[in-house]
Amino acid sequence: VGAFEPELFGSDYATGVTHSSDSSITIYHKVVGVYALDTIFKLSDEFGETIYLKNIVSNIDIGNTTKDYFVPPIRAPLNVRNPVSFYDLVDPQLRDAYYETDALIDHLISHQNTAPFVSKNL
């Protein structure tokens, strides 16, 4: 899951430390040396862009094996990754829509299937 730059949180995060086996990764802890859900990693993606990742995975379970929601064997319970949302549900702002749109465009441009899909449909 993406994260904000640790500098935005002020003194909540300790100064970043370089990963012991990969010097291109910087790690920001709230408690020095403790990996927790609020740990943030700074690294470069495959396109050279600096990204920040939080130490969590967010998944959604659709259906389960105890309820007869899906008809086996045609359908099975699903576990999909929860898409990131930049909307503040309490106080939505126009900038939130810009952030959401920007994240979607970055995802679509960076996805490995975008170029073949566009080429085929042109």
Sequence and secondary structure as in RCSB ss.txt:
>XXXX:A:sequence
VGAFEPELFGSDYATGVTHSSDSSITIYHKVVGVYALDTIFKLSDEFGETIYLKNIVSNIDIGNTTKDYFVPPIR
APLNVRNPVSFYDLVDPQLRDAYYETDALIDHLISHQNTAPFVSKNL
>XXXX:A:secstr
 B   GGGGGGGS   EE SS TT EEE SSTT   TT EEEEE TTS EEEEES   EEEES SSSTTS TTT 
  EEEE       SSS  HHHHHHHHHHHHHHHHHSTTHHHHHHHH 
